[in-house]
Amino acid sequence: MNEELLEKAKPSKLMPAVIAGMVSGTLVVSFDISLGALIFNHGLAEYLSRGIGIILISSVIVGVIVSLLSSYKPVIAAPQEDAAVILASMAAAITTGIAQKDPTASPFPTVVAAIAITSVVAGGFFLLLGLLRLGILVRFIPYPVAGGFIAGAGWLLLQGSISVMSGQPSTLDIFPSVVMDPELLKRVLPGLVFGVLLLLVLRRFSSLLLLPVLLGGSIVVFYVSLGLAGVSVQQVLDSGWLLGPFPTASLWPPIGASDFGKVDWSVLFGSAGNMAAVTIMAAITVLLSASGVELATEQEIDLDRELRATGVANIVTGLFGGMVGYLSLAESSMSYKAGSNSRVSGLVAAAISCVVLFVGADAILYFPRPVLGGLIAYLGFHFLINTLYEGWFRLRRIEYFVIVVILLVVAVRGFLVGIGVGLGVSFILFALSYSRIEVVRNAISGVYLRSNVARSDGEEMTLTERAKQLNVLQLQGYIFFGTAYNLLSTAQQRIQSEEGEVRYLLLDFRHVNGIDSSAIASFLRLRRLAKAHGVKLIFTEVRVDIRNHLERGEVFVGEEDEVCRIYPDLDRGLEACEKEIIADAPPSMLPPPMLFYDLQDVFGGRQGMLRFKDYLERVELPDGFDLFRAGDVSKDLYLIESGELTAWLEIDGKKVKRLRTMGPGSVVGESGLYMGEKRSATVTASRQSTLYRLTEEALQRMTDEAPELAAAFHHFVVTLLARRIVHSTGPVKSLFN
């Protein structure tokens, strides 16, 4: 352990982490200032320095805690712009609400309380998701919904950047106001141009130092331009081109204990919707950002641990009045690419925010608003380009439509309504898309599909003649109102076909993973249709929860139900239908199978059959007796004279699937005898049976003493095997029809 720490402490390992942390910290501070200006704007402008202090302390607390607890070592965590956009809307709503109640009251304590409570609530939500190991939920968020949220955030960032530069309220009206006022347009245009420049350069080149250099260079250009124009710093400060002046140089603490008595709780609780929107948006962004870092760095991240770390960090920062913060995709990826694989990066970045926090407002007093607004505009342009422009080429048109709808709703009505509309539209589109999936996996006639029961020639003839009475529909997926209607239509076509021969409709639920209550109505209609046409519904391999649904909906009314019956698997359902088809048919003209009578034809008459019988050993089996078990050594085969045997597939010593049921005239165990392999299945007497055993030694003796009998027997076995293959290929062929 000590050697590992010493290895990480080497300058060659430590310097990349320190450099990455310093660059990331510089970026974080720049973003913190822009986010503070975004939230504490217009009616809150006089509290901007204290607002920036809130963002900086958030960066310190979130940065340190996430760095120490994250599963990804070179993580950079800080307040993020998507949450800040919603917090800006919430702050504006609170300011307006308090102004309407009491124009002389300060909205600042209520805004800070709302930000702090949001952080605690979001942190608790993150922590709960992490403890319940629900990080996997990110995999189920439809991309158009996440893309719509990002596009909405981009729009509000662009709107907020104009508000920061112009000093006008951040509403939809800000765009025509700026365009129609030359003075406002003069303030906004340079920042928008700078934002576009950042977008073009950063999309073309990838370097850790590029953004800090561009920001520093733009500030230098701003002040050089002032000098060339002969304009003093005090003049631009008085005219509002700089971030200052501030009423106080203090960035911390933002509020004192006495300020909590000034919180307007009625207005604050009116912002509960925005708090919920921040929580949901932040949870989505945390998980999406972590997944993005995984892709960018090819390192696995524990999503549940990330949620827990972020949850603890936000609860703590909320107690200090800070805002929501979490892993930053861009900085965390850049930190790794800069050569850092240490938690030092995040700690250094947090330390830089701490230094600026305690130096005071003088450190940010002369920050140009066009540079700040341009940085915010760059983020907005970046989000909009990624979703609207690139999405046009990547997405299906219906998915792109969802993104545009969410964007429009967010722009007009806000994030919370946008989230609701986005999820609602996505649900409708998902339902429509899923309903197009064919719920009937295979539709097979009884001509091609039989149970694993060996039948006599007479029974086979009866089933062949009446096979169209049985139709099998193998179902798949989740059955709800859309797919259930398709199933009803398919079943109705088969029941009401012109031939009118269907008497049994078997629905196999093996590949169905669930049904909802809306599907019950379709099954009830199917039941009424079947009853009206004298058709029996056979349900097979129905899960317990699905069966409970069917029983509660009275689709299945008990074991005595004459219309609908349920069997444990497809094989048992087929067997039940075949038994009824055989029982309802006129008696076959073919005689029932009799082992030694049938063997006379095999061995050329009675004398040949009696000579063959001398090589056999008679065996009596009681009901339920295992003739042999899977894995036993196989040195014999058996011919069934009377009774019935069933071959089972065994797993962990349990009979789990019937392979074949065999009656008189059948041969059992021939593969083992001929191939010398161990028994592949367990064979059990289904009822009292009489068998004749042919051992390996007896077969060899017959080959030596009566080769013509041995040859006739070999031909008999080959014929049986060929018949089985023919019967088994029917279901296979039907899958391709």
Solvent accessible surface area in square Angstrom, and as a share of the most:
residue,aa,sasa,rsa
1,M,168,0.75
2,N,112,0.57
3,E,142,0.64
4,E,87,0.39
5,L,97,0.48
6,L,123,0.61
7,E,72,0.32
8,K,77,0.33
9,A,59,0.45
10,K,98,0.41
11,P,100,0.63
12,S,87,0.56
13,K,106,0.45
14,L,60,0.30
15,M,101,0.45
16,P,35,0.22
17,A,0,0.00
18,V,37,0.21
19,I,83,0.42
20,A,0,0.00
21,G,0,0.00
22,M,102,0.46
23,V,15,0.08
24,S,0,0.00
25,G,0,0.00
26,T,62,0.36
27,L,1,0.00
28,V,8,0.05
29,V,17,0.09
30,S,12,0.08
31,F,28,0.12
32,D,1,0.00
33,I,4,0.02
34,S,0,0.00
35,L,2,0.01
36,G,0,0.00
37,A,3,0.02
38,L,10,0.05
39,I,4,0.02
40,F,2,0.01
41,N,24,0.12
42,H,97,0.44
43,G,38,0.37
44,L,2,0.01
45,A,48,0.37
46,E,106,0.48
47,Y,30,0.11
48,L,5,0.02
49,S,0,0.00
50,R,59,0.21
51,G,0,0.00
52,I,0,0.00
53,G,0,0.00
54,I,0,0.00
55,I,0,0.00
56,L,0,0.00
57,I,17,0.09
58,S,0,0.00
59,S,2,0.01
60,V,23,0.13
61,I,21,0.11
62,V,0,0.00
63,G,3,0.03
64,V,50,0.29
65,I,31,0.16
66,V,0,0.00
67,S,0,0.00
68,L,95,0.47
69,L,75,0.37
70,S,0,0.00
71,S,32,0.21
72,Y,3,0.01
73,K,69,0.29
74,P,0,0.00
75,V,0,0.00
76,I,1,0.01
77,A,5,0.04
78,A,4,0.03
79,P,6,0.04
80,Q,20,0.09
81,E,27,0.12
82,D,11,0.06
83,A,0,0.00
84,A,0,0.00
85,V,4,0.02
86,I,1,0.00
87,L,1,0.00
88,A,16,0.12
89,S,50,0.32
90,M,1,0.00
91,A,1,0.01
92,A,58,0.45
93,A,53,0.41
94,I,0,0.00
95,T,24,0.14
96,T,72,0.42
97,G,18,0.17
98,I,6,0.03
99,A,50,0.39
100,Q,145,0.64
101,K,123,0.52
102,D,60,0.31
103,P,114,0.72
104,T,127,0.74
105,A,43,0.33
106,S,42,0.27
107,P,15,0.10
108,F,3,0.01
109,P,6,0.04
110,T,0,0.00
111,V,1,0.01
112,V,2,0.01
113,A,5,0.04
114,A,0,0.00
115,I,1,0.00
116,A,15,0.12
117,I,53,0.27
118,T,0,0.00
119,S,0,0.00
120,V,53,0.31
121,V,75,0.43
122,A,0,0.00
123,G,0,0.00
124,G,30,0.29
125,F,73,0.30
126,F,0,0.00
127,L,46,0.23
128,L,93,0.46
129,L,14,0.07
130,G,0,0.00
131,L,113,0.56
132,L,103,0.51
133,R,159,0.58
134,L,60,0.30
135,G,1,0.01
136,I,96,0.49
137,L,78,0.39
138,V,9,0.05
139,R,126,0.46
140,F,146,0.61
141,I,41,0.21
142,P,57,0.36
143,Y,98,0.37
144,P,12,0.08
145,V,0,0.00
146,A,5,0.04
147,G,0,0.00
148,G,0,0.00
149,F,2,0.01
150,I,56,0.28
151,A,0,0.00
152,G,0,0.00
153,A,0,0.00
154,G,0,0.00
155,W,62,0.22
156,L,20,0.10
157,L,0,0.00
158,L,22,0.11
159,Q,11,0.05
160,G,0,0.00
161,S,0,0.00
162,I,9,0.05
163,S,1,0.00
164,V,0,0.00
165,M,4,0.02
166,S,5,0.03
167,G,37,0.36
168,Q,60,0.27
169,P,53,0.34
170,S,51,0.33
171,T,66,0.39
172,L,72,0.36
173,D,99,0.51
174,I,3,0.02
175,F,51,0.21
176,P,75,0.47
177,S,47,0.31
178,V,6,0.04
179,V,101,0.58
180,M,153,0.68
181,D,51,0.26
182,P,107,0.68
183,E,87,0.39
184,L,23,0.11
185,L,65,0.32
186,K,115,0.49
187,R,55,0.20
188,V,1,0.01
189,L,91,0.45
190,P,61,0.38
191,G,0,0.00
192,L,38,0.19
193,V,91,0.53
194,F,23,0.09
195,G,0,0.00
196,V,62,0.36
197,L,86,0.43
198,L,0,0.00
199,L,14,0.07
200,L,111,0.55
201,V,31,0.18
202,L,38,0.19
203,R,110,0.40
204,R,169,0.62
205,F,112,0.47
206,S,116,0.75
207,S,61,0.39
208,L,33,0.16
209,L,98,0.49
210,L,37,0.18
211,L,18,0.09
212,P,28,0.17
213,V,98,0.56
214,L,37,0.18
215,L,9,0.04
216,G,34,0.33
217,G,32,0.31
218,S,18,0.12
219,I,48,0.24
220,V,91,0.53
221,V,97,0.55
222,F,29,0.12
223,Y,61,0.23
224,V,81,0.46
225,S,55,0.35
226,L,21,0.11
227,G,56,0.54
228,L,154,0.77
229,A,74,0.58
230,G,66,0.63
231,V,54,0.31
232,S,54,0.35
233,V,62,0.35
234,Q,104,0.46
235,Q,104,0.46
236,V,11,0.06
237,L,13,0.07
238,D,103,0.53
239,S,47,0.30
240,G,23,0.23
241,W,48,0.17
242,L,0,0.00
243,L,3,0.02
244,G,6,0.05
245,P,90,0.57
246,F,29,0.12
247,P,100,0.63
248,T,56,0.32
249,A,56,0.44
250,S,49,0.31
251,L,3,0.01
252,W,63,0.22
253,P,86,0.54
254,P,5,0.03
255,I,23,0.12
256,G,36,0.34
257,A,92,0.72
258,S,92,0.60
259,D,23,0.12
260,F,108,0.45
261,G,74,0.72
262,K,127,0.54
263,V,11,0.06
264,D,32,0.17
265,W,115,0.40
266,S,75,0.48
267,V,23,0.13
268,L,0,0.00
269,F,127,0.53
270,G,67,0.65
271,S,6,0.04
272,A,54,0.42
273,G,26,0.25
274,N,35,0.18
275,M,17,0.08
276,A,43,0.34
277,A,0,0.00
278,V,0,0.00
279,T,11,0.06
280,I,65,0.33
281,M,5,0.02
282,A,0,0.00
283,A,8,0.06
284,I,20,0.10
285,T,24,0.14
286,V,0,0.00
287,L,6,0.03
288,L,62,0.31
289,S,11,0.07
290,A,0,0.00
291,S,18,0.11
292,G,18,0.17
293,V,0,0.00
294,E,33,0.15
295,L,150,0.74
296,A,47,0.36
297,T,7,0.04
298,E,160,0.72
299,Q,56,0.25
300,E,162,0.73
301,I,6,0.03
302,D,62,0.32
303,L,16,0.08
304,D,21,0.11
305,R,90,0.33
306,E,0,0.00
307,L,0,0.00
308,R,62,0.23
309,A,3,0.02
310,T,0,0.00
311,G,0,0.00
312,V,53,0.31
313,A,0,0.00
314,N,0,0.00
315,I,49,0.25
316,V,46,0.27
317,T,0,0.00
318,G,4,0.04
319,L,133,0.66
320,F,111,0.46
321,G,10,0.10
322,G,0,0.00
323,M,0,0.00
324,V,0,0.00
325,G,0,0.00
326,Y,0,0.00
327,L,1,0.01
328,S,6,0.04
329,L,77,0.39
330,A,59,0.46
331,E,9,0.04
332,S,0,0.00
333,S,11,0.07
334,M,47,0.21
335,S,0,0.00
336,Y,70,0.27
337,K,139,0.59
338,A,36,0.28
339,G,51,0.49
340,S,1,0.01
341,N,85,0.43
342,S,18,0.12
343,R,59,0.21
344,V,39,0.23
345,S,0,0.00
346,G,1,0.01
347,L,62,0.31
348,V,31,0.18
349,A,4,0.03
350,A,5,0.04
351,A,52,0.40
352,I,42,0.21
353,S,0,0.00
354,C,44,0.26
355,V,93,0.53
356,V,24,0.14
357,L,3,0.02
358,F,136,0.57
359,V,94,0.54
360,G,9,0.09
361,A,2,0.01
362,D,99,0.51
363,A,57,0.44
364,I,4,0.02
365,L,27,0.14
366,Y,103,0.39
367,F,27,0.11
368,P,0,0.00
369,R,39,0.14
370,P,12,0.07
371,V,7,0.04
372,L,0,0.00
373,G,0,0.00
374,G,0,0.00
375,L,1,0.00
376,I,1,0.00
377,A,0,0.00
378,Y,26,0.10
379,L,13,0.07
380,G,0,0.00
381,F,40,0.17
382,H,54,0.24
383,F,32,0.13
384,L,23,0.11
385,I,51,0.26
386,N,45,0.23
387,T,3,0.02
388,L,45,0.22
389,Y,124,0.47
390,E,48,0.21
391,G,1,0.01
392,W,114,0.40
393,F,142,0.59
394,R,133,0.49
395,L,27,0.13
396,R,144,0.52
397,R,125,0.46
398,I,70,0.36
399,E,42,0.19
400,Y,33,0.13
401,F,106,0.44
402,V,2,0.01
403,I,0,0.00
404,V,45,0.26
405,V,29,0.17
406,I,0,0.00
407,L,17,0.08
408,L,105,0.52
409,V,28,0.16
410,V,2,0.01
411,A,17,0.13
412,V,97,0.56
413,R,166,0.61
414,G,26,0.25
415,F,7,0.03
416,L,72,0.36
417,V,58,0.33
418,G,0,0.00
419,I,6,0.03
420,G,43,0.42
421,V,49,0.28
422,G,0,0.00
423,L,91,0.45
424,G,33,0.32
425,V,31,0.18
426,S,14,0.09
427,F,134,0.56
428,I,100,0.51
429,L,35,0.18
430,F,125,0.52
431,A,10,0.08
432,L,93,0.46
433,S,42,0.27
434,Y,43,0.16
435,S,22,0.14
436,R,181,0.66
437,I,86,0.44
438,E,90,0.40
439,V,2,0.01
440,V,15,0.09
441,R,112,0.41
442,N,29,0.15
443,A,39,0.30
444,I,4,0.02
445,S,25,0.16
446,G,2,0.02
447,V,67,0.38
448,Y,82,0.31
449,L,15,0.08
450,R,55,0.20
451,S,9,0.06
452,N,47,0.24
453,V,16,0.09
454,A,22,0.17
455,R,42,0.15
456,S,25,0.16
457,D,88,0.46
458,G,6,0.06
459,E,57,0.26
460,E,32,0.14
461,M,93,0.41
462,T,13,0.08
463,L,4,0.02
464,T,89,0.52
465,E,127,0.57
466,R,74,0.27
467,A,6,0.04
468,K,114,0.48
469,Q,36,0.16
470,L,5,0.02
471,N,11,0.06
472,V,0,0.00
473,L,0,0.00
474,Q,29,0.13
475,L,1,0.00
476,Q,53,0.24
477,G,20,0.19
478,Y,86,0.33
479,I,0,0.00
480,F,16,0.06
481,F,112,0.47
482,G,14,0.13
483,T,3,0.01
484,A,1,0.01
485,Y,129,0.49
486,N,47,0.24
487,L,4,0.02
488,L,7,0.04
489,S,34,0.22
490,T,31,0.18
491,A,0,0.00
492,Q,65,0.29
493,Q,131,0.58
494,R,76,0.28
495,I,7,0.04
496,Q,87,0.39
497,S,39,0.25
498,E,179,0.80
499,E,119,0.54
500,G,34,0.33
501,E,70,0.31
502,V,10,0.06
503,R,106,0.39
504,Y,10,0.04
505,L,0,0.00
506,L,0,0.00
507,L,0,0.00
508,D,2,0.01
509,F,2,0.01
510,R,153,0.56
511,H,72,0.32
512,V,3,0.02
513,N,85,0.43
514,G,6,0.06
515,I,9,0.05
516,D,38,0.20
517,S,81,0.52
518,S,47,0.30
519,A,0,0.00
520,I,18,0.09
521,A,59,0.46
522,S,17,0.11
523,F,2,0.01
524,L,51,0.25
525,R,117,0.43
526,L,2,0.01
527,R,40,0.15
528,R,147,0.54
529,L,27,0.13
530,A,0,0.00
531,K,140,0.59
532,A,84,0.65
533,H,77,0.35
534,G,52,0.50
535,V,4,0.02
536,K,69,0.29
537,L,1,0.00
538,I,0,0.00
539,F,0,0.00
540,T,0,0.00
541,E,65,0.29
542,V,23,0.13
543,R,110,0.40
544,V,116,0.67
545,D,66,0.34
546,I,1,0.01
547,R,68,0.25
548,N,59,0.30
549,H,47,0.21
550,L,0,0.00
551,E,70,0.31
552,R,168,0.61
553,G,19,0.18
554,E,113,0.51
555,V,0,0.00
556,F,6,0.02
557,V,87,0.50
558,G,26,0.25
559,E,132,0.59
560,E,156,0.70
561,D,11,0.06
562,E,146,0.66
563,V,15,0.09
564,C,0,0.00
565,R,48,0.18
566,I,28,0.14
567,Y,49,0.19
568,P,97,0.61
569,D,39,0.20
570,L,34,0.17
571,D,13,0.07
572,R,77,0.28
573,G,0,0.00
574,L,4,0.02
575,E,22,0.10
576,A,16,0.13
577,C,0,0.00
578,E,4,0.02
579,K,111,0.47
580,E,41,0.18
581,I,4,0.02
582,I,38,0.19
583,A,81,0.63
584,D,107,0.56
585,A,13,0.10
586,P,92,0.58
587,P,126,0.79
588,S,45,0.29
589,M,188,0.84
590,L,71,0.35
591,P,94,0.59
592,P,102,0.64
593,P,44,0.27
594,M,117,0.52
595,L,4,0.02
596,F,23,0.09
597,Y,134,0.51
598,D,64,0.33
599,L,2,0.01
600,Q,44,0.19
601,D,129,0.67
602,V,41,0.23
603,F,18,0.07
604,G,76,0.73
605,G,27,0.26
606,R,145,0.53
607,Q,131,0.58
608,G,9,0.08
609,M,7,0.03
610,L,62,0.31
611,R,109,0.40
612,F,0,0.00
613,K,69,0.29
614,D,118,0.61
615,Y,25,0.10
616,L,23,0.11
617,E,87,0.39
618,R,132,0.48
619,V,32,0.18
620,E,90,0.40
621,L,7,0.03
622,P,77,0.48
623,D,97,0.50
624,G,50,0.48
625,F,101,0.42
626,D,42,0.22
627,L,25,0.12
628,F,22,0.09
629,R,98,0.36
630,A,42,0.33
631,G,40,0.39
632,D,58,0.30
633,V,104,0.59
634,S,6,0.04
635,K,110,0.47
636,D,12,0.06
637,L,0,0.00
638,Y,19,0.07
639,L,0,0.00
640,I,0,0.00
641,E,55,0.25
642,S,48,0.31
643,G,10,0.09
644,E,40,0.18
645,L,0,0.00
646,T,8,0.05
647,A,11,0.09
648,W,50,0.17
649,L,66,0.33
650,E,36,0.16
651,I,100,0.51
652,D,137,0.71
653,G,56,0.54
654,K,140,0.59
655,K,86,0.37
656,V,79,0.45
657,K,101,0.43
658,R,8,0.03
659,L,70,0.35
660,R,62,0.23
661,T,3,0.02
662,M,10,0.05
663,G,13,0.12
664,P,44,0.27
665,G,20,0.19
666,S,15,0.10
667,V,2,0.01
668,V,5,0.03
669,G,16,0.16
670,E,9,0.04
671,S,63,0.41
672,G,8,0.07
673,L,15,0.07
674,Y,95,0.36
675,M,128,0.57
676,G,61,0.59
677,E,103,0.46
678,K,137,0.58
679,R,15,0.06
680,S,99,0.64
681,A,10,0.07
682,T,0,0.00
683,V,5,0.03
684,T,11,0.07
685,A,1,0.01
686,S,46,0.30
687,R,126,0.46
688,Q,133,0.59
689,S,1,0.01
690,T,12,0.07
691,L,0,0.00
692,Y,14,0.05
693,R,71,0.26
694,L,0,0.00
695,T,25,0.15
696,E,81,0.36
697,E,115,0.52
698,A,8,0.06
699,L,22,0.11
700,Q,103,0.46
701,R,115,0.42
702,M,0,0.00
703,T,55,0.32
704,D,101,0.52
705,E,106,0.48
706,A,3,0.02
707,P,78,0.49
708,E,95,0.43
709,L,5,0.03
710,A,3,0.02
711,A,61,0.47
712,A,24,0.19
713,F,0,0.00
714,H,62,0.28
715,H,131,0.59
716,F,30,0.13
717,V,4,0.02
718,V,95,0.55
719,T,56,0.33
720,L,29,0.14
721,L,65,0.32
722,A,49,0.38
723,R,109,0.40
724,R,62,0.23
725,I,110,0.56
726,V,101,0.58
727,H,76,0.34
728,S,65,0.42
729,T,54,0.31
730,G,9,0.09
731,P,32,0.20
732,V,83,0.48
733,K,118,0.50
734,S,5,0.03
735,L,85,0.42
736,F,170,0.71
737,N,140,0.72
